[in-house]
C-alpha cells in the first residue's frame, strides 16, 4: 500500500475512532468504576474487535455478511442483545460496586477486554463502515499482507484512542470528579447503550 493511500486510510480511521458511540460510553464507565487497568483492557479489547472486523472486510468476508440476511440478522440481534445487557448492567449498578478500585485485578481486566471486544465485534455497522471504506483501497489481488496492514491500522488507531481516553480519565482531579458523578455516568451510559440497542433492532 502506498504511503498516501495509507495516510488517507489512517485519517478516516481516526475520525471513526473518535466519534462518540457505545464504545466511548463503555470505556468511560469501565474506567470510572474499575480504574485505569479496567479502562485500558476495555480499550485494547475493543481495538482487537475493530482490527478483526477490518481484516475480515479486507479479505472480502464482510460482503458475505451484508449479502446473507440470516447471518447479518444474527450478528445484528446479537449485538443489540449485548448492548442492552451492558445498558441494564449500568442502569442497575449500585454506588461503590466497582468504583475506587484502582488495581489491575486480572479478572476485572479480562472482563473489560471481553466487553470491549464484544461491543466492537457484535456491531454489524462496522462491517458496513469498513466495506464502504475499504472499497477505495482493496483490489482483487489484496491478500493477507494488505489485509494485515488494514487490520493493524484500524485496530491500532482505535485501541490507541481509547487507551488515551482511559489514561486521561484515570488521573488526578478528572477521576475524582468522575467518581463523584459515577452514578450519573452509569445512568447516562446505560441509557445510551439501551438506546443504541433499540436503534439496531428497529
Secondary structure, 3 states (H helix, E strand, C coil): CCHHHHHHHHHHHHHHHHCCCHHHHHHHHHHHHHCHHHHHHHHHHHHHHHHHHHHHHHCCHHHHHHHCHHHHHHHHHHHHHHHHHHHHHHHCCCCCCCCCCCCCCHHHHHHHHHHHHHHHHCCHHHHHHHHHHHCCCCCCCCCHHHHHHHHHHHHHHHHHHHHHHHHHHCCHHHHHHHHHCHHHHHHHHHHHHHHHHHHHHC
